[in-house]
């Protein structure tokens, strides 16, 4: 029996912290995934995961991040399409540079961490957001029903 071909997507997201605030992007509807979320995107071959995070932050914000702390993985497995989508998550409070005047992904906003969950966010980002600020690393694993557009199974673990 032939095994089905599995495809993989590798992405990053990096929360940039400044004291009690975090930098978020307010993405407009026309770009997809509207609402507030962190900077990040696809890891390009052959760059490393952290290189992808640093590049994506720079492209979306104009900031150069340093001293990345790995916080965890958020993955979606789609059985209907044999696709595994993995997001590697980072946190930093070390950066330099100036915010872009006309950022490509949406308005850049420093938001108090304690108020962020009140903002409109994609459900997947709202689930992940508090985990950046907890001790240890996290693992989120979702088995996704592409036809029903809903999770079949969800596992969220804090790996202290």
C-alpha positions in Angstrom: 0.0 0.0 0.0 1.3 3.4 -1.0 1.5 6.0 1.7 -0.2 9.3 0.8 2.1 12.2 0.1 2.1 14.7 3.1 2.9 18.3 2.5 4.2 20.7 5.2 3.9 24.4 5.7 6.3 26.1 8.1 5.5 29.5 9.6 6.6 31.7 12.4 5.1 34.3 14.7 7.1 36.6 17.0 5.6 38.7 19.9 7.7 41.8 20.5 7.3 43.0 24.1 8.1 46.5 25.4 7.5 46.5 29.2 3.8 45.8 29.7 2.9 46.2 26.0 3.2 44.0 22.9 3.4 45.0 19.2 0.4 43.8 17.2 -0.7 44.3 13.6 -4.3 45.3 13.0 -4.9 43.5 9.7 -7.6 44.8 7.4 -10.3 42.4 6.1 -8.9 42.5 2.5 -5.6 40.9 3.5 -7.3 37.9 5.1 -7.1 36.9 8.8 -8.5 40.3 9.9 -8.1 41.6 13.4 -5.1 41.9 15.7 -2.2 39.4 15.5 1.5 39.2 15.8 4.1 39.6 13.0 5.1 36.5 11.2 4.8 34.4 8.1 6.2 31.6 6.0 9.7 30.3 6.5 11.5 30.4 3.2 13.8 27.6 2.1 16.6 27.1 3.2 16.4 29.7 6.1 16.2 28.4 9.7 13.1 28.9 11.8 14.6 31.8 13.7 15.9 33.4 10.6 12.4 33.3 9.1 11.0 34.9 12.2 13.6 37.7 12.2 13.0 38.4 8.5 9.2 38.3 8.8 9.3 40.8 11.7 11.5 43.1 9.7 9.4 43.0 6.6 6.2 43.6 8.5 7.4 46.1 11.1 10.8 47.5 10.2 12.2 46.3 13.5 15.2 44.0 13.9 14.6 41.5 16.7 17.3 39.8 18.7 17.5 37.3 21.6 14.4 35.3 20.5 12.9 33.0 23.1 11.2 29.9 21.6 7.7 29.7 23.1 6.2 26.7 21.3 4.4 25.3 18.3 0.9 25.6 17.0 0.1 22.9 14.4 -2.9 22.0 12.2 -3.2 18.6 10.7 -5.7 18.3 7.8 -6.4 14.7 7.1 -8.5 15.4 3.9 -5.5 17.1 2.2 -2.6 15.4 4.0 -1.3 18.9 5.0 0.5 19.8 8.2 0.7 23.5 9.0 3.2 24.4 11.7 3.7 27.8 13.4 6.8 28.2 15.5 6.3 30.9 18.0 8.8 33.3 19.6 8.9 36.1 22.1 11.5 38.9 22.5 11.9 42.2 24.3 15.2 43.0 22.4 14.8 44.9 19.1 16.2 48.0 17.3 15.0 50.2 14.5 11.9 52.3 13.7 8.4 51.1 13.0 7.4 51.3 9.3 5.4 54.4 8.3 3.3 52.3 5.8 3.4 48.7 7.0 2.3 46.1 4.4 0.2 43.9 6.6 -1.8 46.6 8.5 -1.5 49.2 11.3 1.2 48.6 13.9 -0.1 49.1 17.5 1.6 48.8 20.9 -1.1 47.3 23.0 -1.1 46.7 26.8 -0.9 42.9 27.3 -3.7 43.0 29.8 -6.0 44.6 27.3 -5.1 42.6 24.2 -7.6 39.8 24.7 -10.5 42.4 24.4 -9.4 43.2 20.8 -10.9 41.5 17.7 -8.6 38.5 17.0 -8.8 35.3 15.0 -9.8 32.5 17.3 -6.5 30.6 16.7 -4.5 33.7 17.8 -6.7 34.4 20.8 -6.2 30.8 22.0 -2.4 31.2 21.5 -1.8 34.8 22.8 -1.7 34.2 26.6 0.7 31.3 26.2 3.4 33.6 25.0 3.5 35.2 28.5 3.4 32.0 30.6 6.5 30.1 31.9 7.8 27.3 29.7 6.8 26.3 26.2 3.5 25.3 24.7 2.3 22.8 22.1 -1.1 23.2 20.4 -2.1 20.4 18.1 -5.3 20.7 16.1 -6.7 18.0 13.7 -8.8 20.1 11.3 -11.9 19.1 9.3 -11.4 21.0 6.1 -15.0 20.2 4.8 -16.7 21.3 8.0 -14.2 24.1 8.7 -13.9 23.1 12.4 -11.5 21.2 14.7 -12.0 17.5 15.0 -9.5 17.3 17.9 -7.7 19.9 20.0 -4.8 19.4 22.3 -3.1 22.3 24.2 -0.2 21.5 26.5 2.2 23.6 28.5 5.5 21.9 28.4 7.3 23.3 31.5 
